[in-house]
Amino acid sequence: MELEEINPAASWSPLQDRFYRKLEMYDMAWRSIDLAWRSIDLAMYVISAAPFGGPIALMRDNSKIIRAQRTKRDIFIYNAAGTPFAQIPWDGARIVGLGWSEQEELICVLEDGTVRIFDVQGEPIRTFTFGHEVKDQTVIECKFYGSGVVILTGAFVFYAITTFSEEAPQPRRLAEIPEMTAAPTSWVVIEPQFSINHGVEVLAAVGNTIYVVDAADAQDQMLTDGPYTALTVSPNGRLLAMFSETGVLWVVSTDFQQNLTEMHTKSRAKPQQLVWCGQDSVVAYWSNILLMVGPNGDWVKHPYDHPIFLVSEVDGVRIISKEKHEFMQKVPVSVENVFKIGSLHAGAKLYEAYLQYEKRSPKADEYIRTIKTDNQLTEAVDTCIEAAAHEHSHKLQRQLLQAASFGKGFLEYYDSEKFVTMCQTLRVLNAARFYEIGMPVTYSEYSVITPTGLIDRLVLRRQHFLAFRVCEYLKLPQDRVLINWACAKIRQPAEDPAVVCQAVVEKLANVRGISYTEIAKVAFRHSGPELATMLLDYEPKAGVQVPLLMTMDQDEMALTKAIESGDTELVYFVIMRLKQKMEEYDFLRFMQSKPAALDLFATYAKQQDPALLRNLYITDDGKVELAYMDAAAAYKCTGLQERFTVLKSAVEPFAASKEPPFVARAISEQMELYKLQNELEQVSKVPWADLSVSDTIYKCLTSGYPKKASDVQSLFKVPDRRFWWIKIRATADTGNWIELEKFAKSKKSPIGYGPFIDVCMEKGNPGEAKKYIDRLAPEERVAAYIRVGALAEAAEAAFQQKDDAALQQIRGLAKNRQQVVVAIDNFRATLAQKK
């Protein structure tokens, strides 16, 4: 095996008690999309690079003189290795600033306050504006941060937008700095997550001081050492680096309570860039000189003979030139412990032991014994694993992991999960760092963006195959990768929609539960509804399928899918949307073609919009349905004559239809009842509406119209049994006992005489009830006599029935009536003798 012959620490730069290193990431390709040029002068371009090893956007700087043949001001997007992604033709609108969102979307802020957003492939995503007020003032400068942007207008007012994810985010005006008549000499943004009030803050250098500006106030920090020509905030938002006009670099806390570093650079010229290298050192760049300043003012200088561009990262700074892409960072602790010259750390000893082992040297055993004696072998293994994570050289990664594996072999107990996970992580990172992919993500950055974030960035670059393999390797869901691949497939030059649909479906067929909605949306925007509707046929969830069909004006299919889903709420949703969208006549005709939905709509309209339901039946020539509506409407009329008139219009359609004859007959009888009740109202001057036939008979009898009661019985063929019940009840309710007795004697009762006794007892008149007991069947008389309290008669009836048990019951009820008791005892004795 070929081993590293030169210690990596040989190229480190010491800075006080720590070391910094510069790693070469890529040789830059720097060619345009059309291959018309192969070199680039970065000084002639406006440059913006996304963090976390993200893409680089370049646009010609109009303030610089460029060769006449390169007058076109397009925007070029490259990966970190200088391989082109896209070229965005620009229409000439003046761009004030280029930046990147957290989702690697390219943000272009124009002079008139318009914001245009593109993906890394140069495809437009959306456009919004800061509003008319900003347009009138014009934008003169802007600063980007993770999820938003702050602009400075020509009126020297700051406006902030805190998100790019909304279609039309609302800008927020920040407080104005008092008596500011010129733009700040420098200003910088503190992200909401790092500010005290959890809102956007701007630190603006005005005169000799700095103002902290938020939405509520602009506070003067009362500094006196300005003017400050360059400001930069550390990635964690805690520290602020300030470069003054006198050439002094200060590092203070962002609350201005601590002065941490003060260093005289001996250059009054404003740095072309001032950025942070990780969290604890500042990098300033002038033409041909890069100066790194660490804590306590220690510094390291690096010469460059060509222009460079600096990109601050959470753990270092990227240095981009026309030839190289380098990464400068503080040497991670684990790497320093292993490779620092003269290091006595257990990790360094384990690494050396491994090197000696590969050379077949007995010194390997000596190193291992020393480490084990100090009980530091576990720590040594962990250190080598962590150091491998921070190395970009495949050879060093391999050696460090092999050293860790070598050390594990001497441990009785060691959890190998950390080792296995690191091997997986490095395999993923090395794949992403490959120059054709061009994502120089460090282990620290990977820990921040997570594996899911890395996969999302691969997908944005349309590296779907690699993203899919990473998902497989890390056992993560693959849905998003496949959906994005399908969307990219759809955006390709036009093919037959059926062919594209088949290709997409075949690729996604084996993925359970995948949603086709997002793919269909892209298909609709890119090529219209044909392909989109084909794809939506495979969407398993009707709840997301149907609304999208509605937005694509595929109304008939949306209603069909809603009906097939069996979800009545979804059907109602489609019906209501169609009702709002279409003219009434067209809507009603459309509904008539969908019988399953028509029934649901009729149910809704019957309760919520009867007029619309009537129009539906008129449109469909539904005479019978209209007749039903008229019949129902008749009961809502107040006057009997009005009800009669409305019902009259409903009779003929029912008589001419195939509806059961009962319907027409019932309506005719109801009309007769209304007619009779109307006559009674005219005579009695009291209301008779809403009474049934039985109630009408009852009211006739209680109101003194017995002849009318008989007419109602005859007209509606009321059975005698019901009529007798009604008359018995009505007569008793009026207290006309003579008429009740006369009625009982008029002819044989079809319902017996028990009801006569019942109404008398209900009215508290047992004497009247007793009159009808003799008309009962003999076996019913005993209970009736007991009910009215005639115990003597009850005993005699029981004796006649030879019912000893009844006699015994009556005797129990007649304890205080001696004569009755004696008579019962005699009756029982007589019955006993006859046995």
Secondary structure, 3 states (H helix, E strand, C coil): CCCCCCCHHHHCEEECCEEEEEEEEEECCCCCCCCCCCCCCHHHEEEEECCCCCCEEEEECCCCCCCCCCCCCCEEEECCCCCEEEEECCCCCCEEEEEECCCCCEEEEECCCEEEEECCCCCEEEEEECCHHHHHHCEEEEEEECCEEEEEECCCCEEEECCCCCCCCCCEECCCCCCCCCCCCEEEEECHHHCCCCCCEEEEEECCEEEEECCCCEEECCCCCCCEEEEEECCCCCEEEEEECCCEEEEEECCCCCEEEEEECCCCCCCCEEEEECCCEEEEEECCEEEEECHHHCEEEEECCCCEEEEEECCEEEEEECCEEEEEEECCHHHHHHHCCCCCCHHHHHHHHHHHHHCCCCHHHHHHHHHHHCCCHHHHHHHHHHHHHCCCCHHHHHHHHHHHHHHHCCCCCCCCHHHHHHHHHHHHHHHHHCCCCCCCCCHHHHHHHHHHHHHHHHHHCCCHHHHHHHHHHHCCCCHHHHHHHHHHHHHCCCCCHHHHHHHHHHHHCCCCCCCCHHHHHHHHHHHCHHHHHHHHCCCCCHHHHHHHHHHCCCHHHHHHHHHHHCCHHHHHHHHHHHHHHCCHHHHHHHHHCCHHHHHHHHHHHHHHCHHHHHHHHHHCCCHHHHHHHHHHHHCCCCCHHHHHHHHHHHHHHHHHCCCCHHHHHHHHHHHHHHHHHHHHHHHHCCCCCCCCHHHHHHHHHHCCCHHHHHHHHHHCCCCHHHHHHHHHHHHHHHCCHHHHHHHHHHCCCCCCCHHHHHHHHHCCCHHHHHCCHHHCCHHHHHHHHHHHCCHHHHHHHHHHCCCHHHHHHHHHHCCCCHHHHHHHHHHHHHHHHHC
